[in-house]
Amino acid sequence: MGVPKRKASKSRQGDRRAHHALTIPAMDRCAQCGATKRAHHACLACGTIGAAK
């Protein structure tokens, strides 16, 4: 069934895992209180939904 015919090289393993890297989420400042929040999300400190100006 799903048994590989031969060993996959380290290069091929790297090619397969090339898209597995984690990215840091985009951060923004809250327009109301100035706290750091995730972009396009509500502020955790004050609950404001509006975008920073």
N, CA, C and O atoms as a DFTB+ gen file, in Angstrom:
212 C
 N C O
     1  1       0.840      -1.193       0.000
     2  2       0.000       0.000       0.000
     3  2       0.885       1.258       0.000
     4  3       1.506       1.580      -1.013
     5  1       0.940       1.961       1.130
     6  2       1.674       3.224       1.145
     7  2       3.111       3.077       1.595
     8  3       3.544       3.773       2.513
     9  1       3.858       2.186       0.967
    10  2       5.249       1.960       1.344
    11  2       6.159       2.623       0.315
    12  3       6.021       2.357      -0.879
    13  1       7.097       3.493       0.752
    14  2       7.982       4.150      -0.204
    15  2       8.936       3.156      -0.887
    16  3       9.422       2.213      -0.262
    17  1       9.187       3.384      -2.152
    18  2      10.060       2.498      -2.927
    19  2      11.522       2.662      -2.494
    20  3      12.258       1.680      -2.393
    21  1      11.933       3.905      -2.239
    22  2      13.311       4.167      -1.809
    23  2      13.334       5.373      -0.875
    24  3      12.358       6.117      -0.771
    25  1      14.462       5.549      -0.202
    26  2      14.616       6.620       0.784
    27  2      14.549       7.995       0.132
    28  3      15.172       8.234      -0.902
    29  1      13.786       8.895       0.749
    30  2      13.731      10.279       0.265
    31  2      14.974      11.018       0.769
    32  3      15.322      10.920       1.946
    33  1      15.635      11.750      -0.115
    34  2      16.854      12.458       0.263
    35  2      16.542      13.629       1.201
    36  3      15.395      14.065       1.297
    37  1      17.563      14.127       1.883
    38  2      17.394      15.265       2.785
    39  2      16.955      16.507       2.024
    40  3      16.231      17.347       2.558
    41  1      17.397      16.622       0.771
    42  2      16.990      17.749      -0.068
    43  2      15.490      17.705      -0.350
    44  3      14.808      18.727      -0.274
    45  1      14.989      16.537      -0.668
    46  2      13.549      16.390      -0.936
    47  2      12.727      16.616       0.341
    48  3      11.640      17.191       0.288
    49  1      13.242      16.169       1.467
    50  2      12.555      16.421       2.734
    51  2      12.465      17.924       2.987
    52  3      11.426      18.427       3.413
    53  1      13.562      18.637       2.722
    54  2      13.584      20.080       2.908
    55  2      12.623      20.789       1.972
    56  3      11.959      21.748       2.365
    57  1      12.548      20.319       0.731
    58  2      11.612      20.898      -0.233
    59  2      10.167      20.716       0.231
    60  3       9.342      21.616       0.081
    61  1       9.874      19.566       0.786
    62  2       8.515      19.286       1.250
    63  2       8.164      20.155       2.457
    64  3       7.017      20.574       2.608
    65  1       9.142      20.425       3.312
    66  2       8.890      21.182       4.537
    67  2       9.160      22.677       4.379
    68  3       9.196      23.403       5.372
    69  1       9.347      23.141       3.160
    70  2       9.699      24.537       2.921
    71  2       8.608      25.504       3.364
    72  3       8.900      26.662       3.662
    73  1       7.356      25.051       3.413
    74  2       6.236      25.921       3.755
    75  2       5.756      25.721       5.182
    76  3       4.677      26.197       5.534
    77  1       6.521      25.033       6.010
    78  2       6.100      24.727       7.371
    79  2       6.506      25.785       8.390
    80  3       6.177      25.647       9.568
    81  1       7.204      26.826       7.980
    82  2       7.690      27.831       8.921
    83  2       6.535      28.627       9.509
    84  3       5.552      28.907       8.823
    85  1       6.657      28.990      10.785
    86  2       5.645      29.798      11.458
    87  2       5.921      31.276      11.192
    88  3       7.073      31.684      11.043
    89  1       4.856      32.072      11.134
    90  2       5.005      33.505      10.934
    91  2       4.468      34.245      12.157
    92  3       3.539      33.774      12.814
    93  1       5.050      35.397      12.457
    94  2       4.604      36.228      13.569
    95  2       3.364      36.992      13.132
    96  3       3.375      37.603      12.063
    97  1       2.285      36.980      13.931
    98  2       1.072      37.695      13.533
    99  2       1.303      39.208      13.482
   100  3       2.085      39.751      14.263
   101  1       0.618      39.878      12.558
   102  2       0.753      41.323      12.400
   103  2       0.166      42.023      13.618
   104  3      -0.958      41.724      14.022
   105  1       0.916      42.955      14.210
   106  2       0.478      43.669      15.394
   107  2       0.176      45.124      15.031
   108  3       0.712      45.663      14.064
   109  1      -0.692      45.740      15.826
   110  2      -1.131      47.109      15.591
   111  2      -1.334      47.777      16.940
   112  3      -1.305      47.103      17.970
   113  1      -1.541      49.091      16.955
   114  2      -1.845      49.819      18.186
   115  2      -3.326      50.140      18.221
   116  3      -3.920      50.464      17.193
   117  1      -3.920      50.053      19.394
   118  2      -5.325      50.400      19.564
   119  2      -5.468      51.915      19.490
   120  3      -4.680      52.649      20.086
   121  1      -6.479      52.381      18.756
   122  2      -6.699      53.826      18.606
   123  2      -7.205      54.448      19.904
   124  3      -6.960      55.628      20.153
   125  1      -7.903      53.679      20.730
   126  2      -8.481      54.207      21.963
   127  2      -7.470      54.246      23.106
   128  3      -7.223      55.305      23.684
   129  1      -6.885      53.092      23.431
   130  2      -6.035      53.016      24.628
   131  2      -4.545      52.909      24.314
   132  3      -3.721      53.066      25.215
   133  1      -4.182      52.647      23.067
   134  2      -2.772      52.575      22.686
   135  2      -2.117      51.229      22.969
   136  3      -0.912      51.076      22.770
   137  1      -2.890      50.257      23.426
   138  2      -2.333      48.935      23.713
   139  2      -2.019      48.205      22.405
   140  3      -2.617      48.484      21.366
   141  1      -1.083      47.277      22.473
   142  2      -0.746      46.462      21.314
   143  2      -1.829      45.412      21.131
   144  3      -2.242      44.761      22.091
   145  1      -2.294      45.248      19.880
   146  2      -3.329      44.269      19.568
   147  2      -3.032      43.669      18.210
   148  3      -2.230      44.215      17.453
   149  1      -3.672      42.545      17.887
   150  2      -3.521      41.959      16.566
   151  2      -4.282      42.791      15.557
   152  3      -5.361      43.303      15.856
   153  1      -3.729      42.929      14.365
   154  2      -4.365      43.706      13.310
   155  2      -5.693      43.068      12.930
   156  3      -5.789      41.845      12.828
   157  1      -6.713      43.886      12.720
   158  2      -8.056      43.459      12.312
   159  2      -8.753      42.635      13.389
   160  3      -9.623      41.824      13.070
   161  1      -8.394      42.824      14.649
   162  2      -9.032      42.141      15.765
   163  2      -9.435      43.180      16.808
   164  3      -8.913      44.295      16.811
   165  1     -10.358      42.818      17.689
   166  2     -10.763      43.695      18.778
   167  2      -9.628      43.803      19.791
   168  3      -8.853      42.865      19.980
   169  1      -9.544      44.971      20.442
   170  2      -8.522      45.199      21.462
   171  2      -8.876      44.381      22.696
   172  3     -10.022      44.400      23.145
   173  1      -7.900      43.661      23.247
   174  2      -8.141      42.843      24.436
   175  2      -8.223      43.699      25.693
   176  3      -8.847      43.299      26.676
   177  1      -7.596      44.875      25.667
   178  2      -7.568      45.729      26.860
   179  2      -8.887      46.481      27.047
   180  3      -9.454      46.480      28.139
   181  1      -9.377      47.129      25.973
   182  2     -10.579      47.959      26.116
   183  2     -11.775      47.456      25.308
   184  3     -12.888      47.947      25.495
   185  1     -11.572      46.501      24.426
   186  2     -12.684      45.929      23.665
   187  2     -13.074      46.694      22.414
   188  3     -14.047      46.330      21.754
   189  1     -12.341      47.743      22.071
   190  2     -12.639      48.539      20.889
   191  2     -12.368      47.727      19.632
   192  3     -11.396      46.976      19.558
   193  1     -13.244      47.889      18.643
   194  2     -13.114      47.137      17.387
   195  2     -12.506      47.989      16.286
   196  3     -11.963      47.436      15.330
   197  1     -12.576      49.317      16.380
   198  2     -12.122      50.214      15.325
   199  2     -10.649      50.091      14.996
   200  3      -9.850      49.631      15.811
   201  1     -10.297      50.516      13.771
   202  2      -8.901      50.461      13.300
   203  2      -8.133      51.672      13.793
   204  3      -8.725      52.706      14.100
   205  1      -6.796      51.545      13.869
   206  2      -5.933      52.657      14.276
   207  2      -5.883      53.701      13.164
   208  3      -5.829      53.355      11.984
   209  1      -5.902      54.950      13.533
   210  2      -5.843      56.046      12.574
   211  2      -4.481      56.705      12.614
   212  3      -4.233      57.656      11.874
